[in-house]
Structure formats: C-alpha cells, structure tokens
Amino acid sequence: MGSVVYILGSLTSLWCAILLLRGYQRVKKRLLLWSGLCFLALALSNFLVLVDLELLPGRDLYRLRLVTAAAAMLPLLYGLIWDSE
C-alpha cells in the first residue's frame, strides 16, 4: 500500500510540473518556469522515496532524498527573490 502512495505522489508532482511548464510556454511568465522546475525536482525526490523505502530497503538514501528536496526549492527561491516583477 505504501508503494502506491509513493507512486501517486511522484505522478502528482510530475503532472503539476508538466502543467506549470506548459503554462509557461503559453504566457511566458517566468514564475511558472521556476515553479515547474521545482515540481520536476520534487517528482524526482518523491521517486527517490519509493526507491529508498520500497525497492532498495537495505540501502539508506535518506541524505540523497534530503539533498534532492532541498535542491528542488532552489529554482523557486531564485524566482521569488531575484526574478520577481
């Protein structure tokens, strides 16, 4: 049951990233680009949760998951601070 939740979380983040990036292509608002990149990296982070807890239970990918989640926030942080209108 846990793996279903991890997969759905990854797919939801990926779908949000796709929608945000498609919105950026249409209206060219840069905040949509930074948000889309953030959600794309969050989808990767959620996928790593699945790999860590379900597919490779003997390995510890906790630090990699944390680094990926923290790196996912960087594009959005950049967009909010330096690229605001």
Secondary structure, DSSP 4 states (H G I P E B T S, - for coil): -HHHHHHHHHHHHHHHHHHHHHHHHHH--HHHHHHHHHHHHHHHHHHHHHIIIII-TTS--HHHHHHHHHHHHHHHHHHHHTS--
